[in-house]
Amino acid sequence: MPCRTVLKIGGLLLLFGALIRLVAAPQEAWAQTPTPFLISPYFGEETISQNYSAGHPAIDFGSLDYERVLAGAGGTVDRVQWWNNSCHQESTDSHNCGFGLYVRINHDNGYRTWYAHLSATAFPLGTTNARVSQEQVIGTGGHTGYSTGPHLHFQVQRYVNGAWTNVNPFNESGTSLWIDGQWANPSRSIPAPVERGEIIVDDTSNNSGGFTKGRNGPFNTPCPPNSCPSWWSAPAGYGSDMWWTYVHATADYWARWTPNFSQPGIYEVYVHVPNANATTWQAKYTIQHANGESSGTVDQNGLNNQWVSIGVYRFPKGSAKSVSLTDLTGEGYRVHCYDAIGSALGQNYCQVGVDAVKFVREDGASYDDASPSVAYTGSWTHSSPWSKAYADTVSWSNSVGSKTWLINFEGSRITRLYTMASNRGSETIRIDGASQGTTSSYAWETRWQAAKSWSFSPGSHTIQVEVAGGGGGYSDLDAFVVDLPAARSGTTYDDPHYQLNSIGAWTHGTGWSSAYGGTDSWSKTKEDAITFTFVGTQVTWVYTKTYNRGIAAIAIDGVNQGTIDLYSASTQWQQNTVFTNLGAGVHTIHISVTGVKNLSSSDYYVDVDAFIVQ
């Protein structure tokens, strides 16, 4: 039997090499007793338009709009494709249009779910091994396939006796599979993220405002103002202007939208599809974000002046990241747009429409230390730029009794971001005048964007941080964040997920078949870090041990948890350390690169493969 080492630091229990199932077990080993595990595939209240029956073994969620669709449970996306590559949409099933554009997710408990009739997905066509978490946006509902109107066909299957069998999520052998119990009609509401502003980058004729287009492959030869061969303009779409080109066999013509973010954080990406000159079934949008690169697929043919979501991502401050689109869709001569359901559209090649892209902030309400909403008394130094600080600024003081505070913020949780270092001391925290005790910012190495959260009843509140001295003497404020989004319990979060906050120069790699979800993130730059905020009593850090790994430092809620040596003479994938006894509530784990290594190691790399929340 495999063994494990147990180490207890204070009230925290660390389990090294604990047996955590990170990938699906053999199908024969799955439990046979139905257990609730699903949430609604929609935010908000959604009416069920067609129930489960023998002739319709699924749930149809009626939708008046093209709404974003959520993963009902965490798992592996193993299929993103058209049901019939020759049939786009029809109201009678004479051409076997079936599910149209759909996503299928295999869950780790012997079930899988289907999401059909989509207009957009947060994955490229052909995806087979992308890990998703519960409640993650996986696309936008639509009207593709055999469909009489916009809706979501949600189907649940279970692997039984060597075959996949349809099951009713409301009643499988007397058990509801919804984790929040039996639903009524309309469905139980899943709260939508709070939207805190948006940035719209529209297409322009002179490559301005964050928009550029060009040719000769991404991102070569930008078009001169008002002129670009094989790009045509039309008075359609957002702002009554758009550009379009034909699909080609190689990525030749391209467009790019580059927003300038005043704050780092989590943003949902929407693309606008005009009502003309956009006929491709599978426009591929590429999103460059803080945790790597992702792609989404949009059926432009079936949309008419619609905004559709292609997923949620984390972006850094500034204009270093972008969304792009090319003329390479995988549709060749007379594919899709020449003969759709027997009716010639007269196009030998599909058209790719270029319109606006919208970035909607869905992060907490953040107040950087330089914000006019943050007050100070006493002696403080306000400094920038610090590239690893939140929004590049930080304020500090070593004058005991100096204070900083945020007055009358609205919310149910406040998070203080600050720096831990060898010259830091302690602070007294007060919320609404009541002491929350003293925290220590001391650490033997610098840890940027350490975090500590406090929860309370919704309403108007005030937080105050007072310099208490001790240790190295200094205290600082990087930012206050109200209602910082937190990962949900019972779910695994792969390293590209937007809940992971990368600080510094991390490399986000793909194609690692032995890593969780085939991806991994690593850095060897001292003081680089990844933070992860979650709700639960236990978190597991998944990582790789190999010949070039260094030593990582860990803190949870600003409390030092020691270090872990990631060196191993042989590569060991999906190793893990479990941190337990955290207490119910919101926590933040902080993994940082120390720049220290085992003498046998060839380098200082630290990596993060995934986090598991319990």
Secondary structure per residue as TSV (DSSP state, phi and psi in degrees):
chain	resnum	aa	ss	phi	psi
A	1	M	-	360.0	134.2
A	2	P	-	-60.9	149.0
A	3	C	-	-111.6	170.7
A	4	R	-	-146.2	152.7
A	5	T	E	-99.9	135.7
A	6	V	E	-114.0	129.8
A	7	L	E	-132.3	130.8
A	8	K	E	-113.8	124.9
A	9	I	E	-117.1	110.3
A	10	G	T	61.3	-127.3
A	11	G	T	-93.5	5.6
A	12	L	E	-99.6	132.1
A	13	L	E	-105.0	125.8
A	14	L	E	-110.2	130.2
A	15	L	E	-115.8	117.0
A	16	F	E	-97.5	130.0
A	17	G	T	71.1	23.2
A	18	A	-	-62.1	150.1
A	19	L	-	-81.7	99.0
A	20	I	-	-116.8	124.7
A	21	R	-	-78.6	114.0
A	22	L	-	-101.5	-18.6
A	23	V	S	-128.8	165.0
A	24	A	-	-60.4	135.9
A	25	A	-	-74.7	164.3
A	26	P	-	-53.0	142.4
A	27	Q	G	-58.7	-31.1
A	28	E	G	-66.5	-19.9
A	29	A	G	-90.4	-6.0
A	30	W	S	-67.2	145.4
A	31	A	-	-64.3	149.1
A	32	Q	-	-100.7	-4.9
A	33	T	S	-94.1	121.6
A	34	P	-	-58.3	134.6
A	35	T	-	-135.3	133.3
A	36	P	-	-57.9	135.1
A	37	F	-	-151.7	-4.6
A	38	L	B	-99.7	149.3
A	39	I	-	-118.0	171.7
A	40	S	-	-60.7	140.3
A	41	P	S	-81.3	10.2
A	42	Y	S	-133.9	148.9
A	43	F	S	-77.0	150.4
A	44	G	B	75.5	-169.6
A	45	E	-	-89.6	130.9
A	46	E	-	-133.9	132.2
A	47	T	-	-84.0	136.8
A	48	I	E	-84.2	118.4
A	49	S	E	-93.2	-21.6
A	50	Q	E	-148.9	126.2
A	51	N	-	-87.4	173.7
A	52	Y	-	-69.3	137.9
A	53	S	-	-155.5	172.2
A	54	A	S	-61.7	-37.2
A	55	G	S	-83.7	-13.4
A	56	H	S	-141.8	80.4
A	57	P	-	-79.2	56.2
A	58	A	S	-161.7	175.0
A	59	I	E	-112.4	128.3
A	60	D	E	-99.9	123.8
A	61	F	E	-96.8	113.7
A	62	G	E	-68.9	143.4
A	63	S	-	-144.9	122.2
A	64	L	S	-78.7	-21.0
A	65	D	S	-123.5	170.2
A	66	Y	-	-87.2	92.4
A	67	E	-	-98.2	154.6
A	68	R	E	-69.0	145.9
A	69	V	E	-112.6	139.1
A	70	L	E	-109.5	150.8
A	71	A	-	-69.1	124.6
A	72	G	S	-68.1	-21.7
A	73	A	S	-160.3	161.2
A	74	G	-	-70.4	155.4
A	75	G	E	167.7	-157.1
A	76	T	E	-115.5	122.6
A	77	V	E	-72.2	114.1
A	78	D	E	-112.3	-0.7
A	79	R	E	-157.6	127.4
A	80	V	E	-137.2	108.6
A	81	Q	E	-167.5	174.5
A	82	W	E	-86.4	139.9
A	83	W	S	-62.0	-42.5
A	84	N	-	-137.7	113.0
A	85	N	T	-68.1	-5.4
A	86	S	T	-109.8	5.7
A	87	C	-	-137.5	115.6
A	88	H	-	-87.3	-56.2
A	89	Q	E	-160.8	143.7
A	90	E	E	-159.3	156.0
A	91	S	S	-92.4	-15.6
A	92	T	S	-122.9	144.3
A	93	D	T	-86.7	54.3
A	94	S	T	-89.2	-16.4
A	95	H	S	-117.6	12.5
A	96	N	-	58.1	48.2
A	97	C	-	-69.2	-27.2
A	98	G	T	56.1	-131.1
A	99	F	T	-78.4	-6.5
A	100	G	-	63.8	-136.7
A	101	L	E	-81.7	125.6
A	102	Y	E	-143.8	162.3
A	103	V	E	-124.6	140.0
A	104	R	E	-125.1	135.6
A	105	I	E	-122.0	125.8
A	106	N	E	-90.1	127.3
A	107	H	-	-99.2	162.4
A	108	D	T	-85.2	12.4
A	109	N	T	-120.1	15.7
A	110	G	S	93.9	5.6
A	111	Y	E	-113.0	160.7
A	112	R	E	-141.7	154.2
A	113	T	E	-126.4	146.3
A	114	W	E	-115.0	141.2
A	115	Y	E	-128.9	105.7
A	116	A	E	-117.3	162.5
A	117	H	E	70.7	31.5
A	118	L	E	-74.4	156.6
A	119	S	E	-104.6	-17.5
A	120	A	E	-155.9	153.0
A	121	T	E	-130.3	158.3
A	122	A	S	-92.0	23.4
A	123	F	S	-142.3	155.8
A	124	P	-	-75.7	156.0
A	125	L	T	-58.6	141.8
A	126	G	T	89.9	1.3
A	127	T	-	-59.2	135.2
A	128	T	-	-131.7	-10.2
A	129	N	S	-148.6	42.5
A	130	A	E	-96.9	127.5
A	131	R	E	-84.9	137.5
A	132	V	E	-128.7	155.4
A	133	S	-	-104.3	159.6
A	134	Q	T	-59.9	137.3
A	135	E	T	77.9	5.1
A	136	Q	-	-74.0	137.4
A	137	V	E	-69.0	123.3
A	138	I	E	-112.0	-2.8
A	139	G	E	160.7	-160.8
A	140	T	E	-130.6	136.3
A	141	G	E	-62.8	164.5
A	142	G	B	-166.4	-150.5
A	143	H	-	-140.8	31.1
A	144	T	-	-89.7	161.6
A	145	G	E	76.1	-155.7
A	146	Y	E	-78.9	97.0
A	147	S	-	-151.9	138.6
A	148	T	S	-100.9	-0.5
A	149	G	S	175.4	165.2
A	150	P	S	-59.4	127.1
A	151	H	E	-168.8	173.6
A	152	L	E	-116.6	125.7
A	153	H	E	-93.1	113.0
A	154	F	E	-113.8	112.9
A	155	Q	E	-121.8	137.3
A	156	V	E	-117.5	132.8
A	157	Q	E	-129.5	154.3
A	158	R	E	-129.6	141.3
A	159	Y	E	-85.0	111.6
A	160	V	E	-133.2	127.4
A	161	N	T	51.9	43.2
A	162	G	T	82.2	10.2
A	163	A	E	-146.6	153.7
A	164	W	E	-84.2	129.5
A	165	T	E	-124.0	133.5
A	166	N	E	-66.6	139.7
A	167	V	E	-133.3	152.8
A	168	N	-	-88.4	114.2
A	169	P	T	-64.7	-17.7
A	170	F	T	-83.2	-20.9
A	171	N	-	-161.1	85.9
A	172	E	B	-103.4	105.5
A	173	S	T	54.0	40.6
A	174	G	T	86.5	1.5
A	175	T	B	-115.6	131.6
A	176	S	-	-80.1	134.8
A	177	L	-	-87.7	-2.3
A	178	W	B	-80.3	128.5
A	179	I	T	-70.0	-16.8
A	180	D	T	-99.8	19.4
A	181	G	-	90.8	-177.0
A	182	Q	-	-65.9	130.4
A	183	W	-	-87.3	155.7
A	184	A	-	-98.0	-174.4
A	185	N	S	-122.3	109.8
A	186	P	S	-76.3	168.7
A	187	S	-	-73.5	162.5
A	188	R	-	-67.7	139.0
A	189	S	-	-77.4	134.5
A	190	I	B	-102.7	118.3
A	191	P	-	-59.4	133.1
A	192	A	-	-80.6	152.2
A	193	P	-	-59.8	147.7
A	194	V	-	-75.6	127.5
A	195	E	-	-89.6	128.4
A	196	R	-	-122.7	52.9
A	197	G	-	101.4	164.5
A	198	E	E	-147.0	157.5
A	199	I	E	-122.9	125.7
A	200	I	E	-112.2	124.2
A	201	V	E	-108.5	110.9
A	202	D	-	-97.7	158.1
A	203	D	-	-67.6	144.0
A	204	T	-	-131.5	163.4
A	205	S	S	-86.9	-16.6
A	206	N	S	-120.9	26.0
A	207	N	S	52.1	58.1
A	208	S	-	-132.3	172.3
A	209	G	T	66.2	23.6
A	210	G	T	92.1	-1.4
A	211	F	E	-107.8	135.1
A	212	T	E	-139.0	152.9
A	213	K	E	-141.1	161.0
A	214	G	E	-172.2	-159.8
A	215	R	S	-147.9	-175.5
A	216	N	S	65.4	30.7
A	217	G	S	87.7	150.8
A	218	P	T	-66.8	133.8
A	219	F	T	-118.2	63.3
A	220	N	S	-91.9	159.6
A	221	T	S	45.7	68.5
A	222	P	B	-58.5	146.3
A	223	C	-	-69.0	139.9
A	224	P	-	-68.3	158.1
A	225	P	T	-53.1	129.9
A	226	N	T	63.6	15.6
A	227	S	-	-152.5	125.7
A	228	C	-	-164.6	113.2
A	229	P	T	-56.6	137.6
A	230	S	T	69.2	11.2
A	231	W	-	-109.9	129.9
A	232	W	E	-121.5	142.7
A	233	S	E	-99.0	158.1
A	234	A	E	-151.8	146.8
A	235	P	S	-82.0	66.8
A	236	A	-	-143.5	167.7
A	237	G	S	83.7	-164.0
A	238	Y	G	-64.4	127.2
A	239	G	G	71.5	11.7
A	240	S	G	59.1	35.6
A	241	D	-	-150.3	145.4
A	242	M	E	-159.7	169.3
A	243	W	E	-127.3	155.0
A	244	W	E	-150.9	158.5
A	245	T	E	-148.2	172.3
A	246	Y	E	-90.1	155.3
A	247	V	-	-69.2	152.9
A	248	H	-	-137.2	170.1
A	249	A	S	-77.7	-17.2
A	250	T	S	-130.5	161.9
A	251	A	-	-77.1	94.6
A	252	D	-	-106.0	-58.8
A	253	Y	S	-92.5	139.6
A	254	W	E	-143.3	157.6
A	255	A	E	-139.0	148.4
A	256	R	E	-142.1	137.1
A	257	W	E	-114.3	119.5
A	258	T	-	-122.4	99.4
A	259	P	-	-76.6	160.4
A	260	N	-	-113.4	100.7
A	261	F	B	-81.3	124.7
A	262	S	S	-77.9	-21.2
A	263	Q	S	-134.7	141.3
A	264	P	-	-71.8	162.9
A	265	G	E	150.4	-162.4
A	266	I	E	-98.9	128.3
A	267	Y	E	-134.9	138.7
A	268	E	E	-91.3	137.5
A	269	V	E	-104.8	124.1
A	270	Y	E	-118.1	142.7
A	271	V	E	-116.0	144.7
A	272	H	E	-100.6	128.4
A	273	V	E	-109.4	121.8
A	274	P	-	-74.0	175.8
A	275	N	S	-95.9	11.6
A	276	A	S	-154.1	154.3
A	277	N	S	59.3	32.1
A	278	A	-	-143.4	91.0
A	279	T	-	-117.0	-4.5
A	280	T	-	-63.6	144.4
A	281	W	S	-83.8	-15.5
A	282	Q	-	-148.8	60.7
A	283	A	E	-64.7	130.9
A	284	K	E	-105.3	110.9
A	285	Y	E	-96.1	133.0
A	286	T	E	-108.0	127.6
A	287	I	E	-110.5	116.2
A	288	Q	E	-93.8	119.7
A	289	H	E	-134.0	-177.3
A	290	A	T	-65.0	-26.4
A	291	N	T	-108.1	25.4
A	292	G	E	124.7	-144.3
A	293	E	E	-134.3	135.2
A	294	S	E	-133.3	167.6
A	295	S	E	-134.9	149.8
A	296	G	E	-129.0	156.2
A	297	T	E	-117.9	133.3
A	298	V	E	-127.7	128.7
A	299	D	-	-83.5	89.8
A	300	Q	G	-67.5	-29.3
A	301	N	G	-59.3	-37.3
A	302	G	G	-93.5	7.5
A	303	L	-	-113.8	152.0
A	304	N	S	-140.0	95.2
A	305	N	S	53.1	54.6
A	306	Q	E	-118.5	143.2
A	307	W	E	-91.0	131.2
A	308	V	E	-131.0	144.6
A	309	S	E	-85.9	138.0
A	310	I	E	-118.4	22.4
A	311	G	E	120.0	173.6
A	312	V	E	-116.9	136.2
A	313	Y	E	-144.3	161.2
A	314	R	E	-100.3	133.7
A	315	F	E	-124.3	145.3
A	316	P	-	-81.7	168.1
A	317	K	S	-64.5	146.9
A	318	G	B	98.7	-159.5
A	319	S	S	-123.9	37.2
A	320	A	S	-84.2	-14.4
A	321	K	-	-119.0	161.8
A	322	S	-	-157.0	171.4
A	323	V	E	-118.1	137.8
A	324	S	E	-137.0	163.9
A	325	L	E	-148.2	140.1
A	326	T	E	-125.5	178.1
A	327	D	S	-85.7	3.9
A	328	L	-	-91.1	103.1
A	329	T	-	-114.9	-10.7
A	330	G	S	88.7	5.8
A	331	E	-	-102.7	120.1
A	332	G	-	-95.1	-157.7
A	333	Y	T	-62.7	123.5
A	334	R	T	55.6	36.0
A	335	V	S	-106.0	125.3
A	336	H	S	76.9	-49.9
A	337	C	S	-100.6	-2.3
A	338	Y	S	-91.4	-44.6
A	339	D	E	-137.5	94.8
A	340	A	E	-104.5	114.2
A	341	I	T	52.6	42.7
A	342	G	T	80.2	3.1
A	343	S	E	-117.0	109.1
A	344	A	E	-66.4	128.9
A	345	L	-	-90.4	-8.3
A	346	G	S	78.1	18.0
A	347	Q	-	-115.9	120.1
A	348	N	S	-70.7	-30.2
A	349	Y	S	-130.8	142.9
A	350	C	-	-68.0	158.8
A	351	Q	E	-101.7	140.0
A	352	V	E	-105.2	116.7
A	353	G	E	-90.7	141.0
A	354	V	E	-121.8	118.0
A	355	D	-	-136.3	-140.3
A	356	A	-	-92.3	156.5
A	357	V	E	-127.0	137.0
A	358	K	E	-119.6	136.6
A	359	F	E	-117.1	110.8
A	360	V	E	-103.8	120.5
A	361	R	E	-73.6	126.5
A	362	E	-	-126.8	30.1
A	363	D	S	-95.3	-178.8
A	364	G	-	-69.4	164.4
A	365	A	E	-75.0	112.1
A	366	S	E	-104.4	142.1
A	367	Y	E	-127.9	98.3
A	368	D	E	-61.9	158.5
A	369	D	T	-59.8	-23.0
A	370	A	T	-89.1	0.9
A	371	S	S	-66.6	141.0
A	372	P	T	-64.9	-14.2
A	373	S	T	-79.0	-13.4
A	374	V	E	-96.6	126.4
A	375	A	E	-105.1	155.4
A	376	Y	E	-137.4	145.2
A	377	T	E	-132.1	151.5
A	378	G	S	91.7	-156.0
A	379	S	-	-105.2	114.2
A	380	W	-	-130.2	145.8
A	381	T	E	-107.5	128.3
A	382	H	E	-110.8	121.3
A	383	S	E	-136.2	148.9
A	384	S	-	-160.7	162.6
A	385	P	-	-92.5	142.4
A	386	W	-	-122.4	104.2
A	387	S	T	-62.7	-22.7
A	388	K	T	-100.1	0.4
A	389	A	S	-84.1	159.1
A	390	Y	G	-64.4	124.7
A	391	A	G	57.5	19.2
A	392	D	G	74.3	8.1
A	393	T	-	-127.0	156.6
A	394	V	E	-154.9	149.4
A	395	S	E	-125.5	138.1
A	396	W	E	-141.8	161.2
A	397	S	E	-153.6	147.2
A	398	N	-	-121.0	19.3
A	399	S	S	-93.9	107.1
A	400	V	T	-57.8	131.9
A	401	G	T	96.9	-14.8
A	402	S	-	-64.9	146.1
A	403	K	E	-132.9	153.1
A	404	T	E	-136.4	146.2
A	405	W	E	-154.7	161.4
A	406	L	E	-120.6	120.7
A	407	I	E	-103.4	137.2
A	408	N	E	55.4	48.7
A	409	F	E	-87.9	151.0
A	410	E	E	-103.6	124.9
A	411	G	E	166.2	-173.1
A	412	S	E	-123.8	5.2
A	413	R	E	-158.2	141.2
A	414	I	E	-128.1	138.0
A	415	T	E	-121.5	128.5
A	416	R	E	-97.3	124.8
A	417	L	E	-99.5	134.7
A	418	Y	E	-155.9	176.7
A	419	T	E	-108.7	131.7
A	420	M	E	-98.7	136.4
A	421	A	B	-162.1	172.7
A	422	S	T	-72.6	-16.4
A	423	N	T	-102.3	15.4
A	424	R	B	-95.1	153.1
A	425	G	-	-116.2	-130.0
A	426	S	E	-130.6	166.0
A	427	E	E	-138.6	148.2
A	428	T	E	-100.8	128.7
A	429	I	E	-107.8	132.8
A	430	R	E	-128.0	135.6
A	431	I	E	-122.1	122.2
A	432	D	T	54.6	34.7
A	433	G	T	85.9	-11.5
A	434	A	E	-93.5	131.7
A	435	S	E	-66.7	135.7
A	436	Q	E	-106.2	12.4
A	437	G	E	92.6	-171.3
A	438	T	E	-112.9	135.6
A	439	T	E	-111.2	154.2
A	440	S	E	-111.5	134.7
A	441	S	-	-103.3	8.8
A	442	Y	B	-76.1	137.4
A	443	A	-	-152.4	149.7
A	444	W	S	-72.5	-19.2
A	445	E	S	-127.6	160.4
A	446	T	-	-75.6	131.5
A	447	R	E	-126.9	108.2
A	448	W	E	-79.6	146.8
A	449	Q	E	55.6	41.4
A	450	A	E	-62.6	154.0
A	451	A	E	-140.1	142.7
A	452	K	E	-139.3	131.3
A	453	S	E	-116.1	149.6
A	454	W	E	-130.1	136.8
A	455	S	E	-113.0	152.8
A	456	F	E	-162.4	178.6
A	457	S	E	-67.7	146.6
A	458	P	E	-57.8	143.6
A	459	G	E	150.9	-162.2
A	460	S	E	-95.5	130.8
A	461	H	E	-141.0	168.0
A	462	T	E	-135.3	135.2
A	463	I	E	-116.6	141.5
A	464	Q	E	-131.3	135.6
A	465	V	E	-117.2	122.9
A	466	E	E	-117.4	131.8
A	467	V	E	-66.6	124.1
A	468	A	E	-109.2	-7.6
A	469	G	E	78.1	-157.1
A	470	G	-	77.6	165.3
A	471	G	T	55.4	-128.5
A	472	G	T	-81.2	-8.6
A	473	G	-	96.9	-32.0
A	474	Y	B	-86.5	148.1
A	475	S	E	-130.3	152.1
A	476	D	E	-142.0	166.0
A	477	L	E	-126.6	127.4
A	478	D	-	-99.0	-44.8
A	479	A	E	-171.1	159.2
A	480	F	E	-109.1	137.6
A	481	V	E	-127.8	124.4
A	482	V	E	-93.5	129.4
A	483	D	S	54.7	50.5
A	484	L	-	-58.7	126.5
A	485	P	-	-58.2	139.9
A	486	A	-	-127.2	140.8
A	487	A	B	-65.8	144.1
A	488	R	-	-83.4	152.6
A	489	S	T	-70.2	151.5
A	490	G	T	83.0	15.7
A	491	T	-	-134.3	150.5
A	492	T	E	-103.0	138.5
A	493	Y	E	-120.0	113.8
A	494	D	E	-72.5	160.1
A	495	D	T	-62.9	-25.6
A	496	P	T	-75.4	-8.0
A	497	H	S	-64.1	144.6
A	498	Y	T	-66.7	-14.9
A	499	Q	T	-71.5	-16.5
A	500	L	E	-88.3	127.4
A	501	N	E	-105.2	109.9
A	502	S	E	-89.4	127.2
A	503	I	E	-115.4	115.1
A	504	G	S	103.5	-155.8
A	505	A	S	-101.2	68.0
A	506	W	-	-82.9	143.3
A	507	T	E	-98.3	130.2
A	508	H	E	-111.3	105.7
A	509	G	E	-103.5	151.7
A	510	T	E	-124.4	169.7
A	511	G	-	82.7	15.5
A	512	W	-	-95.5	94.8
A	513	S	T	-63.0	-25.6
A	514	S	T	-90.8	-9.2
A	515	A	S	-81.6	159.9
A	516	Y	G	-63.5	123.4
A	517	G	G	68.8	7.0
A	518	G	G	77.1	10.4
A	519	T	E	-127.8	158.7
A	520	D	E	-156.8	153.0
A	521	S	E	-127.4	136.6
A	522	W	E	-148.1	156.5
A	523	S	E	-155.4	151.7
A	524	K	-	-121.5	7.4
A	525	T	S	-80.1	122.3
A	526	K	T	-56.0	135.3
A	527	E	T	79.7	-3.6
A	528	D	-	-63.8	151.2
A	529	A	E	-153.5	161.4
A	530	I	E	-128.7	131.6
A	531	T	E	-115.6	155.0
A	532	F	E	-148.6	118.4
A	533	T	E	-103.5	134.9
A	534	F	E	-150.1	164.0
A	535	V	E	-109.6	121.1
A	536	G	S	165.0	-176.0
A	537	T	S	-113.9	-1.5
A	538	Q	-	-154.9	140.9
A	539	V	E	-137.3	141.4
A	540	T	E	-114.3	126.8
A	541	W	E	-96.3	123.5
A	542	V	E	-104.0	132.7
A	543	Y	E	-151.4	175.7
A	544	T	E	-112.2	135.8
A	545	K	E	-106.9	130.4
A	546	T	B	-160.1	-174.2
A	547	Y	T	-68.9	-20.7
A	548	N	T	-112.0	20.6
A	549	R	B	-90.6	148.2
A	550	G	-	-104.9	-153.6
A	551	I	E	-110.0	130.6
A	552	A	E	-103.3	146.1
A	553	A	E	-106.5	142.4
A	554	I	E	-125.3	137.0
A	555	A	E	-134.3	146.3
A	556	I	E	-127.9	122.8
A	557	D	T	55.6	35.3
A	558	G	T	79.5	6.7
A	559	V	E	-104.7	126.5
A	560	N	E	-60.0	134.0
A	561	Q	E	-117.3	14.2
A	562	G	E	87.6	-161.1
A	563	T	E	-128.1	160.9
A	564	I	E	-133.0	128.1
A	565	D	E	-85.5	118.1
A	566	L	-	-93.2	6.9
A	567	Y	B	-73.4	140.7
A	568	S	-	-152.4	139.7
A	569	A	S	-63.6	-29.6
A	570	S	S	-117.8	152.5
A	571	T	-	-73.2	128.5
A	572	Q	E	-125.2	105.6
A	573	W	E	-79.9	153.5
A	574	Q	E	52.0	43.5
A	575	Q	E	-76.2	162.5
A	576	N	E	-155.4	155.0
A	577	T	E	-128.4	132.2
A	578	V	E	-105.2	129.2
A	579	F	E	-109.2	114.7
A	580	T	E	-115.9	-177.9
A	581	N	-	56.4	40.1
A	582	L	-	-83.4	-17.7
A	583	G	-	85.7	145.0
A	584	A	S	-64.4	140.7
A	585	G	S	137.3	-164.5
A	586	V	E	-95.3	132.6
A	587	H	E	-135.8	159.3
A	588	T	E	-131.3	124.3
A	589	I	E	-98.0	140.1
A	590	H	E	-125.9	115.0
A	591	I	E	-108.7	122.7
A	592	S	E	-129.2	154.4
A	593	V	E	-85.5	123.4
A	594	T	-	-89.4	-20.2
A	595	G	S	74.6	17.8
A	596	V	-	-121.4	146.6
A	597	K	-	-144.3	163.0
A	598	N	-	-63.4	142.5
A	599	L	T	-59.4	-25.3
A	600	S	T	-82.4	-14.4
A	601	S	-	-78.8	149.1
A	602	S	S	-89.8	-9.0
A	603	D	S	-160.9	-170.7
A	604	Y	-	-116.6	17.3
A	605	Y	B	-64.9	142.4
A	606	V	E	-125.2	139.6
A	607	D	E	-131.2	157.6
A	608	V	E	-127.0	120.5
A	609	D	-	-99.2	-39.9
A	610	A	E	-171.9	167.0
A	611	F	E	-127.4	142.0
A	612	I	E	-118.4	128.4
A	613	V	E	-108.6	134.1
A	614	Q	-	-129.8	360.0
